Amino acid sequence: MAYKTVASVNCRPMQMAPRISVAICTYNRQKFIGACLACLAEQTMPAHEWEVIVVDNASTDETAAIVQAFIAVHPQLPFRYVHEPQKGLSFARNRSIAEARSGIVTFIDDDAEAVPHFVASIAAFMEAHPEAAGAGGRVLPKYSESPEPAWMNKYLNGFIGRVDHGEPIRIFEGRMKYPIGCNMTYRKELMLQAGGFNNQLTFRGDDKHIYHAVTQLNKAVYFLPEALVYHNIDAHRLTFDYFKKLFLKTGNEERIRVTMENGTTAVAKKAVEYLIKWGASLLIWLLFALKGQEIKGRYTMYSQWFTLTGFLKKDVFVR
């Protein structure tokens, strides 16, 4: 992987390598980045044992100023600010890997709020299980500006980034899919061996790619229920326009990922899979309608239709 050299702002010199590095890749998130940093400032792990790397992916709002002011006011915290000029989430995540001083890297979204034991629980698990390639924690939505919409249902958990597989610690497999970018941890060495995040997946698909790439080397990626974050869902994210664009982009980037990982034959198979899922969503729509919840079924159908459409499109831009 190639990384551009851009100066970072360090809160203070650090001598010993931290047990764990927490990476926040951010873009124009002035609304929530302060709360994200504040929750990390309240972590139970001693400050000298870990670090936070905030990678600003060329924000144009007040994100940089908020982060730098927070670091200045909290010099005792192991927080660093880094500017990554190449736009795209995967570029920012790869920069995080390059900057991380620990062999364990945890990624948390810039609109997420972690519980106080979040960092300590991940570090302890990864240290106690050297065979583990990585981990993904629980993600619960926090409707910060409006209540949960009437159309929300379990088939749309991916739209709000909800991940909740119960209490047992267990390996991701089957319907559990993979850890999402809002709350995922991997060993740095394995991510580098896997080639890092896919820079052609700049918005939606790089967390799925890194999971598949890492598990080609080591399949032991665990779900950690106690590693909990709350994911802020603002009013804009619940608009139909955003809903449509997100699923279009999901399908678009899945086509890129499948083509790169498995070739053109796999693209045709995936298209058939999406078509079947869209057909199934029509039945789900009918079942919801029979229960007097037609809007839930309609949005479920929309999600599959837009994903299929995005998969068949050449490119969809969302930022």
ChimeraX attribute file (.defattr): number of C-alpha atoms within 10 A of each C-alpha:
attribute: neighborCount
match mode: 1-to-1
recipient: residues
	/A:1	12
	/A:2	8
	/A:3	12
	/A:4	10
	/A:5	10
	/A:6	11
	/A:7	10
	/A:8	15
	/A:9	15
	/A:10	17
	/A:11	19
	/A:12	13
	/A:13	7
	/A:14	12
	/A:15	7
	/A:16	11
	/A:17	15
	/A:18	19
	/A:19	20
	/A:20	26
	/A:21	29
	/A:22	23
	/A:23	27
	/A:24	26
	/A:25	28
	/A:26	25
	/A:27	23
	/A:28	18
	/A:29	18
	/A:30	20
	/A:31	14
	/A:32	18
	/A:33	24
	/A:34	18
	/A:35	17
	/A:36	21
	/A:37	23
	/A:38	13
	/A:39	16
	/A:40	22
	/A:41	19
	/A:42	13
	/A:43	16
	/A:44	14
	/A:45	17
	/A:46	10
	/A:47	16
	/A:48	15
	/A:49	16
	/A:50	22
	/A:51	25
	/A:52	25
	/A:53	26
	/A:54	28
	/A:55	29
	/A:56	25
	/A:57	25
	/A:58	18
	/A:59	18
	/A:60	12
	/A:61	13
	/A:62	14
	/A:63	22
	/A:64	25
	/A:65	11
	/A:66	17
	/A:67	19
	/A:68	19
	/A:69	12
	/A:70	18
	/A:71	21
	/A:72	14
	/A:73	10
	/A:74	13
	/A:75	12
	/A:76	13
	/A:77	20
	/A:78	23
	/A:79	28
	/A:80	20
	/A:81	20
	/A:82	22
	/A:83	21
	/A:84	27
	/A:85	16
	/A:86	14
	/A:87	17
	/A:88	20
	/A:89	27
	/A:90	25
	/A:91	26
	/A:92	30
	/A:93	27
	/A:94	24
	/A:95	28
	/A:96	26
	/A:97	26
	/A:98	15
	/A:99	17
	/A:100	22
	/A:101	20
	/A:102	21
	/A:103	16
	/A:104	24
	/A:105	28
	/A:106	28
	/A:107	23
	/A:108	23
	/A:109	23
	/A:110	27
	/A:111	24
	/A:112	26
	/A:113	27
	/A:114	24
	/A:115	17
	/A:116	18
	/A:117	16
	/A:118	21
	/A:119	23
	/A:120	18
	/A:121	18
	/A:122	24
	/A:123	21
	/A:124	12
	/A:125	15
	/A:126	21
	/A:127	13
	/A:128	10
	/A:129	12
	/A:130	10
	/A:131	12
	/A:132	18
	/A:133	24
	/A:134	31
	/A:135	27
	/A:136	27
	/A:137	26
	/A:138	24
	/A:139	25
	/A:140	19
	/A:141	17
	/A:142	20
	/A:143	17
	/A:144	13
	/A:145	11
	/A:146	12
	/A:147	11
	/A:148	15
	/A:149	12
	/A:150	11
	/A:151	14
	/A:152	17
	/A:153	14
	/A:154	10
	/A:155	16
	/A:156	16
	/A:157	14
	/A:158	11
	/A:159	16
	/A:160	19
	/A:161	21
	/A:162	20
	/A:163	25
	/A:164	16
	/A:165	17
	/A:166	11
	/A:167	11
	/A:168	10
	/A:169	14
	/A:170	16
	/A:171	18
	/A:172	20
	/A:173	13
	/A:174	7
	/A:175	7
	/A:176	13
	/A:177	11
	/A:178	23
	/A:179	25
	/A:180	25
	/A:181	21
	/A:182	27
	/A:183	25
	/A:184	27
	/A:185	28
	/A:186	23
	/A:187	21
	/A:188	23
	/A:189	16
	/A:190	21
	/A:191	22
	/A:192	15
	/A:193	11
	/A:194	18
	/A:195	13
	/A:196	24
	/A:197	27
	/A:198	23
	/A:199	17
	/A:200	16
	/A:201	23
	/A:202	20
	/A:203	19
	/A:204	22
	/A:205	25
	/A:206	24
	/A:207	22
	/A:208	19
	/A:209	21
	/A:210	23
	/A:211	26
	/A:212	16
	/A:213	21
	/A:214	24
	/A:215	17
	/A:216	11
	/A:217	13
	/A:218	15
	/A:219	18
	/A:220	18
	/A:221	24
	/A:222	23
	/A:223	27
	/A:224	24
	/A:225	20
	/A:226	16
	/A:227	22
	/A:228	24
	/A:229	28
	/A:230	22
	/A:231	25
	/A:232	23
	/A:233	20
	/A:234	17
	/A:235	13
	/A:236	12
	/A:237	14
	/A:238	17
	/A:239	11
	/A:240	12
	/A:241	10
	/A:242	13
	/A:243	18
	/A:244	18
	/A:245	18
	/A:246	24
	/A:247	25
	/A:248	27
	/A:249	25
	/A:250	24
	/A:251	29
	/A:252	26
	/A:253	26
	/A:254	24
	/A:255	27
	/A:256	19
	/A:257	20
	/A:258	18
	/A:259	15
	/A:260	14
	/A:261	13
	/A:262	10
	/A:263	13
	/A:264	13
	/A:265	10
	/A:266	15
	/A:267	20
	/A:268	14
	/A:269	12
	/A:270	17
	/A:271	18
	/A:272	13
	/A:273	13
	/A:274	19
	/A:275	17
	/A:276	13
	/A:277	17
	/A:278	21
	/A:279	14
	/A:280	14
	/A:281	22
	/A:282	18
	/A:283	14
	/A:284	19
	/A:285	20
	/A:286	15
	/A:287	15
	/A:288	17
	/A:289	15
	/A:290	10
	/A:291	8
	/A:292	10
	/A:293	15
	/A:294	18
	/A:295	17
	/A:296	23
	/A:297	23
	/A:298	18
	/A:299	22
	/A:300	24
	/A:301	22
	/A:302	20
	/A:303	24
	/A:304	25
	/A:305	23
	/A:306	22
	/A:307	28
	/A:308	27
	/A:309	20
	/A:310	24
	/A:311	25
	/A:312	15
	/A:313	15
	/A:314	11
	/A:315	15
	/A:316	16
	/A:317	11
	/A:318	12
	/A:319	11
